[in-house]
Amino acid sequence: MKSLTAIDEFVTVDKDTAGGVPVFKGTRVAIQTLFDHLEDSSLEEFLEGFPSVSRVQAEAVIEHAASNLISEIVA
């Protein structure tokens, strides 16, 4: 996975794009869609279904979420 990077490099929130939900930068694909998809399938299948999202973007979001979860648990 990519090393931790500022998440705003990969995610954007704009009320005029997808109603203001967080999306992958440069797309209209909601971040939540990635996590919903991973409940039932693989990252590979997500990337095939949403070709506008790069592997780097998806991995950065997953890494960011994992890091925040771990930080929250140990805090």
Order of alpha helices (4+ residues) and beta strands (2+ residues): beta-beta-alpha-alpha-alpha
